C-alpha cells in the first residue's frame, strides 16, 4: 500500500470511528457505569470486533455473508437481538454510578466487558458489508495482501482507541456532574434507548442488490 493511499484510508478511518453508532454508545455506556479506567476496557472489545470483521472479510467469508440472503439475515438478526438486549439491560440498570456489579449481583469483570463489546462489532453484517465496500478501494492487488490487511487493522484499531477514549471520558465526566439517582436513571434510559435505536437501524439495514 502506497503511503498516500494509507493517508487517505487513515482519514477515512477517523470518519468511521467518530460516526455515532453502537460502538460509541457502548463506550459511553461503559464510561457512565464504570468510570474511565474500568470502562475503557470496552474499547478493547470493540477493537477485537473490528479485527474479527477484517479477518472475516480477508478470509472471503464477508463476501459470502454479503451474497447470501440467508447468511446475511442470520447474522443481521443476531446483531439486532444483541443490541436490543443490551438496551433493555441498560434501561433497567440501577441508578448507581460506577457500578462493578450487574442487576443480578454478578461481578462485571473486565473480561465480560470485553466480550460484550466484541459481540457488538463482530456480529454486525453492516460492518462486514461496509468493509467489503471500502477496504478494496485502498488495496493494491498487485502487492501481498496480508501486510495490507494488517496495516488496515492496525489503523482502525488506533483511531478507535483514540475516539472511544473520548466517548468514554465524556460519559465518565458527565457522571461526576450527576447528583441524584433520578439523573443517573434518566441517563441509563437514554443509553438504553440508543442501543435499541441502533438495533432498529440495523434491522432496517438492507444489503445492496
C-alpha positions as CSV (number, residue, x, y, z in Angstrom):
1,X,0.0,0.0,0.0
2,X,1.4,3.4,-1.0
3,X,1.9,6.0,1.7
4,X,-0.6,8.4,0.0
5,X,-3.2,5.6,-0.2
6,X,-2.7,4.8,3.5
7,X,-3.1,8.5,4.4
8,X,-6.4,8.5,2.6
9,X,-7.5,5.4,4.5
10,X,-6.2,7.0,7.7
11,X,-8.5,10.0,7.1
12,X,-11.4,7.7,6.3
13,X,-10.9,5.6,9.4
14,X,-11.3,8.7,11.6
15,X,-14.7,9.3,10.0
16,X,-15.6,5.6,10.5
17,X,-14.7,5.8,14.2
18,X,-16.2,9.1,15.0
19,X,-19.6,8.5,13.3
20,X,-22.2,7.7,16.0
21,X,-23.1,4.0,16.2
22,X,-23.4,1.1,18.6
23,X,-19.7,1.2,19.4
24,X,-19.9,4.8,20.5
25,X,-23.0,4.1,22.6
26,X,-21.2,1.1,24.2
27,X,-18.1,3.2,25.1
28,X,-20.3,6.0,26.6
29,X,-22.4,3.5,28.5
30,X,-19.2,1.9,29.9
31,X,-17.9,5.3,31.0
32,X,-21.2,6.1,32.6
33,X,-21.4,2.9,34.6
34,X,-17.8,2.2,35.4
35,X,-15.8,5.4,35.0
36,X,-12.9,5.8,32.5
37,X,-10.3,3.4,33.8
38,X,-12.6,0.4,34.0
39,X,-14.9,1.5,31.2
40,X,-12.1,1.8,28.7
41,X,-11.8,-2.0,28.6
42,X,-14.9,-1.9,26.4
43,X,-12.8,-0.3,23.7
44,X,-10.5,-3.3,23.6
45,X,-13.6,-5.5,22.9
46,X,-14.8,-3.1,20.2
47,X,-11.3,-3.3,18.5
48,X,-11.3,-7.1,18.7
49,X,-14.7,-7.0,17.0
50,X,-13.3,-4.8,14.2
51,X,-10.3,-7.2,13.8
52,X,-12.8,-10.1,13.6
53,X,-14.6,-8.2,10.8
54,X,-11.3,-7.6,9.0
55,X,-10.4,-11.3,9.3
56,X,-13.8,-12.3,8.0
57,X,-13.6,-10.0,5.0
58,X,-9.9,-11.0,4.4
59,X,-10.8,-14.7,4.5
60,X,-13.6,-14.2,2.0
61,X,-16.4,-15.1,4.4
62,X,-17.6,-11.5,4.2
63,X,-18.4,-11.9,0.5
64,X,-20.5,-15.0,1.4
65,X,-22.4,-13.0,4.0
66,X,-23.0,-10.2,1.6
67,X,-24.1,-12.5,-1.2
68,X,-26.2,-15.0,0.7
69,X,-29.6,-13.7,1.9
70,X,-29.8,-16.5,4.5
71,X,-26.3,-15.9,5.9
72,X,-26.8,-12.2,5.9
73,X,-30.2,-12.5,7.6
74,X,-29.0,-14.8,10.4
75,X,-26.0,-12.6,11.3
76,X,-28.1,-9.4,11.0
77,X,-30.9,-10.6,13.4
78,X,-28.3,-11.9,15.8
79,X,-26.9,-8.4,15.9
80,X,-30.3,-6.8,16.3
81,X,-31.2,-9.1,19.2
82,X,-28.0,-8.5,20.9
83,X,-28.2,-4.7,20.7
84,X,-31.8,-4.7,21.9
85,X,-30.9,-6.9,24.8
86,X,-28.1,-4.5,25.7
87,X,-30.6,-1.6,25.5
88,X,-33.1,-3.3,27.8
89,X,-30.3,-4.2,30.3
90,X,-29.1,-0.6,30.3
91,X,-32.7,0.8,30.7
92,X,-33.2,-1.4,33.7
93,X,-29.8,-0.7,35.3
94,X,-30.0,0.6,38.8
95,X,-29.2,4.3,39.4
96,X,-25.8,3.6,40.8
97,X,-22.8,5.3,39.2
98,X,-19.5,3.4,38.6
99,X,-21.2,0.1,39.3
100,X,-19.0,-3.0,39.3
101,X,-21.9,-5.4,39.6
102,X,-24.9,-6.1,37.3
103,X,-28.6,-6.2,38.2
104,X,-28.3,-9.8,39.2
105,X,-25.4,-9.1,41.6
106,X,-22.8,-10.7,39.4
107,X,-19.4,-9.0,39.2
108,X,-19.0,-7.2,35.9
109,X,-15.4,-8.4,35.1
110,X,-13.2,-6.7,32.6
111,X,-13.2,-9.9,30.5
112,X,-17.0,-9.9,30.3
113,X,-17.0,-6.2,29.3
114,X,-14.5,-7.0,26.5
115,X,-16.6,-10.0,25.4
116,X,-19.8,-7.9,25.3
117,X,-18.1,-5.2,23.3
118,X,-16.6,-7.7,20.9
119,X,-20.0,-9.0,20.1
120,X,-21.3,-5.6,19.2
121,X,-18.8,-5.2,16.3
122,X,-18.3,-8.8,15.4
123,X,-22.0,-9.7,14.9
124,X,-22.7,-6.8,12.6
125,X,-23.2,-7.5,8.9
126,X,-23.5,-3.8,8.3
127,X,-19.8,-3.6,9.3
128,X,-18.9,-6.5,7.0
129,X,-20.6,-5.0,4.0
130,X,-19.1,-1.6,4.8
131,X,-15.6,-3.2,4.9
132,X,-16.2,-5.1,1.7
133,X,-17.2,-1.8,0.0
134,X,-14.5,0.4,1.5
135,X,-11.4,-1.7,2.1
136,X,-10.9,-2.8,-1.6
137,X,-10.7,0.8,-2.6
138,X,-7.4,1.1,-0.8
139,X,-5.9,-2.3,-1.6
140,X,-3.2,-2.9,-4.2
141,X,-3.9,-6.3,-5.6
142,X,-0.5,-6.4,-7.2
143,X,1.1,-6.4,-3.8
144,X,0.9,-9.0,-0.9
145,X,-2.5,-8.7,0.7
146,X,-1.6,-9.9,4.3
147,X,0.6,-6.9,5.1
148,X,-2.1,-4.5,3.8
149,X,-4.8,-6.2,5.9
150,X,-2.6,-5.9,8.9
151,X,-2.0,-2.2,8.3
152,X,-5.7,-1.6,7.8
153,X,-6.5,-3.5,11.0
154,X,-3.8,-1.5,13.0
155,X,-5.1,1.8,11.6
156,X,-8.7,1.1,12.5
157,X,-7.6,0.0,16.0
158,X,-5.6,3.2,16.5
159,X,-8.4,5.6,15.5
160,X,-10.9,3.6,17.5
161,X,-8.7,3.7,20.6
162,X,-8.5,7.4,20.4
163,X,-12.1,8.1,19.5
164,X,-13.6,5.7,22.0
165,X,-11.4,7.1,24.7
166,X,-13.0,10.4,24.1
167,X,-16.5,9.0,24.2
168,X,-15.7,7.1,27.5
169,X,-14.1,10.2,29.1
170,X,-17.1,12.3,28.1
171,X,-19.5,9.9,29.8
172,X,-17.4,9.5,32.9
173,X,-17.0,13.3,33.3
174,X,-20.8,13.6,32.9
175,X,-21.2,11.0,35.6
176,X,-19.4,13.3,38.0
177,X,-21.9,16.0,37.4
178,X,-24.9,13.8,38.2
179,X,-26.1,14.5,41.7
180,X,-29.3,12.4,42.1
181,X,-30.4,8.8,41.3
182,X,-33.1,10.3,39.1
183,X,-30.5,11.9,36.8
184,X,-28.5,8.7,36.6
185,X,-31.6,6.7,35.9
186,X,-32.6,9.1,33.1
187,X,-29.1,8.8,31.5
188,X,-29.2,5.0,31.8
189,X,-32.6,5.0,30.0
190,X,-31.2,7.4,27.4
191,X,-28.3,5.0,26.6
192,X,-30.7,2.0,26.7
193,X,-32.9,3.7,24.1
194,X,-29.8,4.4,22.0
195,X,-28.9,0.7,22.0
196,X,-32.4,-0.2,20.9
197,X,-32.3,2.5,18.3
198,X,-29.0,1.1,17.0
199,X,-30.7,-2.3,16.8
200,X,-33.7,-0.9,15.0
201,X,-31.4,0.8,12.4
202,X,-29.6,-2.5,11.9
203,X,-32.9,-4.2,11.4
204,X,-33.8,-1.7,8.7
205,X,-30.4,-2.1,7.0
206,X,-30.5,-3.9,3.7
207,X,-27.6,-5.1,1.6
208,X,-27.3,-3.6,-1.8
209,X,-28.8,-5.7,-4.5
